[in-house]
Amino acid sequence: MALPGLSSVLAVCILDNDANRIWAKYYNCSERFSTVADQRKFETKLYGKTHASNNEIILLDHVTVVYRSNVDLHFYVMGSVDENEVMLYGLLSSVYECVSRLLGKNGVEKRFLLESLDGLQLIVDESVDGGVIMETDPDLVMQRMNFRTTEEISIGGVTDKTVMNALNKLSMMI
C-alpha cells in the first residue's frame, strides 16, 4: 500500500493480439496477483473485455485499468479501485510515448518491441518505483534513460565522451 497522497499502480502490462504477455510488472502483489497463473488469468479476462473496445478505462474485479491499443499491442496500467484515473492515464501515456520514441521510425509494433525489452524495462523503472508513480513526463523519463545509457565508460583514460568529441572535431575539419 502506498503512502497517502502518492499515486500508485498495481501493474503495468503489455499484451499482444492473442492475449499473450509480452511484458508485465506487478507491484506489491496482493493475494489476487500472487502467482503468475493468477496474473495470466486476470490478463486474459482483461484482454477479453478490452480488445474490441474503444474505451480507455475499465473497472474489472475491483481493479481500475487504463489501456491503449496499437497495431498488435495492448498497453495496460492497473491501479486500485480508489486510485486516481488521471494519474494512471498519465503514466500510460508517458510509457507509450517513451516506447514510441525508443522504437523510433519502426513504430510501436510487437516485433520491434521484443528487440527492445531492456529499454521498456528502463522506461517503466524510471516512471514507477515500488508501485509508486514517480514520473509521468516522457521528456524527463527519456532524459534520465539517455543519461544512464550514455554514462562515460573509462577504458585506459579514454571515455565514450572523448571519442565522440574527437570524431566531432574530425568531421568539422573535413
N, C-alpha and C positions, 0 to 999 in steps of 0.2 A: 504494500500500500504506500503510495506516495505521500509526501508531506502536504498538509493543507495549502491550497493556493498554487500548487505546482501541477501542471497538466501532465498526465501520464498515459501510457499506452500499454495494452496487454500484448500486442503483437504487431509485427509488420510482415506481410506475406505477399509473395508473387506466385501466381498460378498460371499454367498455360491453358490452351483452349480445350484440353481434355481433363481439366481439374487436377493435373499433376503438379506437385510442388516444384517450383524452380528454385525458390529460396524462401526461407522463413526464419524469423527470430521471435521467440516468445520470452516475455519478461515476467518475473515473479509468478511463475506458473502456479495457478490455483489447482485444486483437485480436478477441475474441469479440463485443464490442459496439461496435466502432469505427465502424460505419456505421449509418445509420438503417435500412437494409434488414436488417442483421443483428439489430438490436434488434427490429424488427417481426416477423421470423421467429421469434425466441425468444418474443416476446409471444403470437403466435398459437399456438405449441406449448404455452406455459404455460396459456393460456386453455382449450385443448382438454383439458388434463389436470385442470383445476380447476373449470370452470364447473358441473359437475354433482356435485361432491364436497362432502361435509360436513366434511372435514378443514380444518385451519388451517395446515398446514405441508406442504411437499413438497420433495424434493431432486430437481432436474431439471438434467441436464447439468452436474453439479458446482456447482450454484448452490442455496443454501438459500433457499427462498421461503416467507414467511408471507403469508397472504392473508385477506381478509374480503370477503364479498359482501353487497350490499344490493339493493334493488328492481331497479335496472337498472345498477348499477355494481359493479366488482370492484377492490378496493384491493390492491396488492401491494407488499411491501418485500422486496428481494433482497439477499443477502449471500453472502460466500464460503462454501465448504463447511465451513470450521472456525469460522465466526462463531457467536457466542452467540445461539441462537434466542430466548431470553427477552428479550434486548435488542432484537432485530429485532421481536418481537411487541409489546414496549413502545412502540417507535416507531410501529408500525402502529396500535395502539390510540390513541395520542396524536393522530396525524394524523386518524384517523377521528373522534375526539371533537371535535377543533377544527373540522373541516369541518362536523360536525353543529351545533356552536354557531354557526358562521359563517352557515349556511343557515337556522338558527332554525326557525320554525314550518313552513317549506316542506318540511322533511325532506331527507334525503340522496338526491336524485334527479338524474339526468343534466341535465335541462333547467335546474334551479336552479344546479347546479354550473357549467355552461357560462357562466352570467352572473356567476360569482364566481371565475374562474380566477386573478385577481390576488390574491385573498385566500388561495387554495390555495397559490400560489407563496410568499407571505409565511409561511404556516404551515410549509411544508417548509424554507424558508430559515432560519427560527428554530430548527428542530429538527435540521437537518443542515448541517454546514459542510464542504465539500470531501469529502464521503463519510463524515465522522466524526460519529457521533451525539452531539449536544450537549445535547439536552433531550428528555425523554420525559414531562414533566408538562404536561398540557394547560392547566392553570390558568396556569402560568408562560408558556407559549407565547402564550396569548391575552392575557395581561397585557402582554407585550412588543409584541405586534401592536397592541394598543389604544394603547400609549404612542407608537408610531411613527405610527399613523394619526391621532392626535388632537394631534399636535405643534402648538404655537401658531404660527400664521401671522400675522405682523405686517404690517398694511396701514395705514400712516399712524399708527402707535402703537396701533391697535386690534387686539386679538387675538381669536381664537375664544373664549378663556377669558373675556375681559372681556365679550364679547357674551353668553355663556352666564350669567355672573354677573348681568348686568343683567336678562336675561329671568327668571332665578330670583327676583330681588328684586321684579320687577313682578308675577309670579304670586303671590308671598306677600302683596303689598299688596292684591290683588283679593279 
